[in-house]
């Protein structure tokens, strides 16, 4: 190999360093922790896959995982159709369209713990607009006591927070469909539903795959907002994986089990996203 | 296949000061291949939208077989269109793309399938039927789009909006032939919009030339070429376009400067003289003195002009059919000419 060719590796070096320090090194540290029992800085034992076995047998982990998947599927099932619906309702190419898009995107710009705080106050039965209103119509709404109410509030918060992302993506997709496609559908005597099904949906496919992937990953990792809103309660009914993990790692300082948990958590997210993506890609082929 | 009648059609876009299309009257017999020829901005696309019903005219009427369809929405006119780029349903296979326009209008599934297969055979795309529309080449896609347009056996009118634009040059001719053939075989009334006169001349039996939102002339190719009704038609049709020179009529003779060219039965006054390159005779026994400036290769379009030269005649440059060398000093005479006043042909 000539020296010129070798020097080209220097060009890749920054990327290698960034990926190493942002991804590989922390991940390997976690993997390292996950196979040891760490008592203090100097006292540690190699324990193999014990922590993994323990985590997988932990019923609280199974519960949290189940809740996590249920939560992700629920918000996806709401945010995706709702986002498309809103995107279709936005008029294209008007003077106020950009302003409208900015307004719709506002929830995305709010810091996540602030989103939690907003809903924590908004849903309170004594002073919150939503809570007071629901109580006023006789629903006895209380998200700190009633698990169902807590769930509904967390889901509503996530929908409020993230539907905008789907709206923006879907709107971008819709804007790129040439008018001729709608005209052809009109000349074919296609109904509004058929136009959506056969013109818009196939053209939106690309952006919707991105939307699902982003929302799937993000919702599987949700932490801050429910932590601020419900603290995982009442009981553990809104405790999702990341919060259980934080309790274990930060609260109890069980580094070994927490590391094993993290690796499993990471693999679960990877697996779900891979399942979704490969099923989509396979249908294409 | 309907007989299309357009009466005094006008359209003004909202917020526009002037009409994009004004006072267009046109008659397209059932089963005719008609071309709308014009430069971009001439109003062709607006005209198409008014015919398909995607736009409502500000003035005038559109009749299909004598029936006023002006108030009807696009979906109720039974019109089909082929667009500049192939417009298909991406998610469907070719067969479904072909049957969709039929099943949407009450055809049974069996009848639709039979008709779709027949059309596919006609267009030689039978082997593509089960392929997904998205996987085809541009040319194949546009063929399927043509199929979708002619698949309804009772379609009133098929509109073609520069359908060869997206297709590669090598396949343009093929697609043009296919279009021409199915038009002839199925007797579909087709209106073909283009800015390319070769496409218009080879496809259509009658051509309407449009400019500035108006219709200048509707005629067969031959008539457009030899007897243009308007200066713009004279200039636009043919390659090269007509020579247009400022001349004067005095006592029944037309003069270019001080030299008489021939008789013209017009009242005295200025006239715009038009003549084709091949109507010019160089090397004539008598005529005006001239000089061959340069030769151009004009190809072999209408009238079989093979070689064309820029010729200087009494201070003006004209184009003339010519095969000789440069710089000769031939005598130039014009065998035949037409005259325009105010843009309109008067002689």
Interface residues (C-beta under 8 A of the other chain):
Chain A: X178 X180 X181 X183 X184 X186 X187 X188 X189 X190 X194 X198 X199 X201 X202 X203
Chain B: X52 X54 X73 X74 X75 X79 X80 X81 X83 X84 X85 X87 X89 X90 X91 X92 X100 X101 X104 X105 X134 X148
